[in-house]
């Protein structure tokens, strides 16, 4: 029975992968070129199948910028710690304008509006990072190519990533494990690929 179940899970995973490619959607996070505070695309529905274009007010922009202005950031480690709360806040704001507030950690079938897989989460993190970079708020990091790991053929996982400017080391920003509005993990790509802490 266990063997049948494992085979079924494997076939479902393979079918999902083939379905994505058949519809011209290679499984990778999306980076939108035209992000502004008045045009913030929010991905959900698994692999960005649904994009809700949102408009953020001046007050919401100030909410985000205020986190930077209220804290002293003197090094890369402090900036990474700050980014955890900033990402959680930005996802919370996005949830005021889209159904992603219903998302729960990991994948839950995609049956409810607003559910996100790791591709949706990663795409949205890149959108949030784009807004921060436009404001010149990141002093010690810059967004970089997404990270990818695969433990089994049907267990592929993606995450947005940032590069520490001074050292060149890459770090993931990954909130897929947690419910909507939670702080993400921020760990080195090497640790993340090794399964630490998740």
Rosetta blueprint (number, residue, H / E / L):
1 X L
2 X H
3 X H
4 X H
5 X H
6 X H
7 X H
8 X H
9 X H
10 X H
11 X H
12 X H
13 X H
14 X H
15 X H
16 X H
17 X H
18 X H
19 X H
20 X H
21 X H
22 X H
23 X L
24 X L
25 X L
26 X L
27 X L
28 X L
29 X L
30 X L
31 X L
32 X L
33 X L
34 X L
35 X L
36 X E
37 X L
38 X L
39 X E
40 X E
41 X E
42 X E
43 X E
44 X E
45 X L
46 X L
47 X L
48 X L
49 X L
50 X E
51 X E
52 X E
53 X E
54 X E
55 X L
56 X L
57 X L
58 X H
59 X H
60 X H
61 X H
62 X H
63 X H
64 X H
65 X H
66 X H
67 X H
68 X H
69 X H
70 X L
71 X L
72 X L
73 X L
74 X L
75 X L
76 X H
77 X H
78 X H
79 X H
80 X H
81 X H
82 X H
83 X H
84 X H
85 X H
86 X H
87 X H
88 X H
89 X H
90 X H
91 X H
92 X H
93 X H
94 X H
95 X H
96 X H
97 X H
98 X L
99 X H
100 X H
101 X H
102 X H
103 X L
104 X L
105 X L
106 X L
107 X L
108 X L
109 X L
110 X L
111 X L
112 X L
113 X L
114 X L
115 X L
116 X L
117 X L
118 X H
119 X H
120 X H
121 X H
122 X H
123 X H
124 X H
125 X H
126 X H
127 X H
128 X H
129 X H
130 X H
131 X H
132 X H
133 X H
134 X H
135 X L
136 X L
137 X L
138 X L
139 X L
140 X L
141 X E
142 X E
143 X E
144 X E
145 X E
146 X E
147 X E
148 X E
149 X E
150 X E
151 X L
152 X L
153 X L
154 X L
155 X L
156 X E
157 X E
158 X E
159 X E
160 X E
161 X E
162 X E
163 X E
164 X E
165 X L
166 X L
167 X L
168 X L
169 X L
170 X E
171 X E
172 X E
173 X E
174 X E
175 X L
176 X L
177 X L
178 X L
179 X L
180 X L
181 X L
182 X L
183 X L
184 X L
185 X E
186 X E
187 X E
188 X E
189 X H
190 X H
191 X H
192 X H
193 X H
194 X L
195 X L
196 X L
197 X L
198 X L
